[in-house]
Amino acid sequence: MNPAKRLEIFTRFRDANPKPTTELEYTTPFELLIAVLLSAQSTDVGVNKATRRLYPVANTPQAILDLGLDELKTYISTIGLYNTKAKNVMATCQILVEQYGGEVPRAREALEALPGVGRKTANVVLNTAFGEPTMAVDTHIFRVSNRTKIAPGKNVDEVERKLLKFVPKDFLQDAHHWLILHGRYTCVARRPKCWNCIINDLCEYRDKTPTPDGVIAPEAAVTGSQPTA
């Protein structure tokens, strides 16, 4: 894919959604960190339901430590792998209190050293909480990057490197949100909604899904313009 095409793709994403953000609900970097940690192999909707109960009761590292492991589990028991996640949350809170005064560190190495926090989680926190132009490659971004040919790669690390290299600099801050949302709602895994895609004419996916019978493709999918409704 050539640079001009990538520029147009991200221009359209920005025109359609000028201020994208995560669908996880949070008010502080710590709340975001815990929400992302809980979201592994879980939906944002499910995580939000749990944190809506948890955060009014405990939304700081010390408050969660005071809550205790067993009590924490009662708040997040609806989330997959909650036993392991609860242990990681408690261990992370302990480190934050003992080493960082209860604050979330801004350094990648420090974030990745926290229990249950990998590169993707660190990238989300650095980008969304601290404004760093990072690229948190999840399954949606991996799929969209390969399917559209924006930044094809064999693994998430390769896709991350290519996105950081190929996405125009003016769009890097918000690019991972646009790609996640595009993969979550339009360029879905099993049957991408190509007829309802604002980058349809720019995407290099060969096997585009035809418009289903009885469905009128919106103008955006034909011209690339922003939908009016």
N, C-alpha and C positions, 0 to 999 in steps of 0.2 A: 504494500500500500504506500502510495506516495505522500509526501508531507502536505500537499495542498488538500488532499482528500481528508487526511486526519484533521487538519485545521477546520474544514467545513463541518466535519462530524461534531467536533467539540463546540463549535460555534452554535450549531443547532441545539445541542444539549443545553448550553447556557441560555440561549434564547427561550427555550421551553421551560427551564427551571433555573433561574438566576442564582438562587441561594439554596442549593441542596444541602441536606445534612442527614445524619443517621436517623433511623426510625426508632432507635433505642431511646428511652426517656431518661434524662439526667439533668442535673443542675450544677454539678461540680465535677472536676476531673476524677475525683475518687468514685463518685456514683457511676461515671462512664466506665472507668476501669473495671469495676465489679460487674456492671451490666454486660460488658464485652466478654469478660471471663466466663460469665454464666451462659453466654449465648452459643458457645461451642456445641454443635450438633443439636441446636435448639432454635426455635423461631424467635424473632424479635417480639412478636405478639405475646408469646408465652413468657419471655423474660420480663416484659413490661408488666404483665399481670402480677408476677411475683414481686418485682421491685416496688410496685405501688403499695404493696402491703409492708414490705421490709423497710423502705427508706423513711417513712414517717416515724418509725420506731428506732432505727439505727442506720445512719448514713455517714458515719465517720469510722475510721479504723478502730478507735478506742471503743466506740459505742457497740460495734459488732463484736469486739473481743469481750466486752461486758455482757453481751447477749449470750455468748457461749455457743459451742458447736451444736448441741442438740436442739437448742431453741432456733438457731439459724436454719437448721434443716427443716423445721416446720414451716418456715416462710418460703423456702425454695423447693419443697418436695414435689411440686408439679413439673419441675424442669428435669429433663433427662440428665442422667449421671450426677444427680444432686449430691450424693454422698461424697464422691470425689471432689466435686466443685466446692462443697462446703468446707472440706479440709483445706483446699487450696486458698479459699477466701480467708480463712482464719490464719493460715500461715503467712499469707500476703499482708494481712492487717498487722500481724506481729512485727514483721520486718519494717513496715511503714512507720509504726510507732517507735520502734527501737532505733532505726537508722535514719529516718527522714522527718522526724518530728510530726508524724501523722500526715505529711503531705505526699502527693504523688510526684516522683522524680521526673524530670524532663529528659533525662539521658536515656538513649535506647538501651545501652548495656544494663543500666539499672532496672529498667522496666522488664527486659527479657530475663533478668535474674529472679524475678518474682515467681513464686509457685503458680503454675497454671497459665502463665503469661508467655506466649510465644511471639514470634516475629509479627504475625498478623495482628494480634491484639495490641502489641506495642505500636505498630503503625497506625492503628485506629486512634489510639490515645494521643499520639504525637500529632496527628493530623487534626482530629476533631476538637480535642481539648486545648492544644497548644499551637495550632496553626502551622504545623510543619508540612511541607509539600511531599508527604509520603504516599505510598501506594499499598494499601492493605488488600492483597489478592486473596479473595475467597473463591468459592466454587462459581459464583455468578460472574465475577470479573475474569476468572480463568476461562470460562465458557465463552463469554462475549469477546474477549480479546482474541481467542483462537477462531471462533466462528466468523467474526467480521473481518479478521486478518489485520486488525488494528495493531496487535502485538502478539503474534503467535509464538507459543513456546511449549516445550515438552513438560515443564513442571512450573510450580508457582514462582520459584525463584527466578527462572528465566523470563517468565511473563512480567514479573515485577521490574527486572532490569530493563526490559525492552520498553515498558510503559514509561518509566522514568526518563528513558532516552528519547522516545518518539513523541510523547504527548507534548504539544506546544506549551512552553513555559507559562504563558498567561493562564493556562487551564489546569495546571498541575494540582493546585490547592484543592479543587473540587472534583477532579476527574474520577477519583475512586467512588465518590457518591453517585455520580451520574452513571457510571458503569454498573454498579451494584443495582441501582433502581431499574436500569434498562434490562438487566438480566433477570430481575425479580418479577417484573411485570410485562415485559414485551418479548425479549429474547430468551424465553423460558426454555427449559431443558428439552422436553419431549416434543413440543410442537410450537416453535417460535411464531409469534404473531406478526409475521412479516407484512401483512396487509395493513397493520396499524402501527408501523414503525417510521419514525421521522428521519431515519437514515437509510431507508430501504434502498434508495438509488445509489448510495455510496458504499454500502456493505458489500463485501466480496464473497459472501456465503453463496455457494453454487446451488444448493438445494432449497431455495426459498419456498416457504409454505404458501400455497396458493390461497386466494381469498375464499373462505367457505361459501357455499351456496346460500344465497339470501342475505349475505353481508355486503354492505356498500363500504368500500375502502375509503377512509377519510382523506381529505385533500393532502394532509401532512405526509401520508405514506406515498403519495404520487409525486408531489412537488418538493417535499422536504420542509414545507412551511410549518409553523407552529399551529397546532389545533386551536380552533376558535371556541370549541366547546368540549 
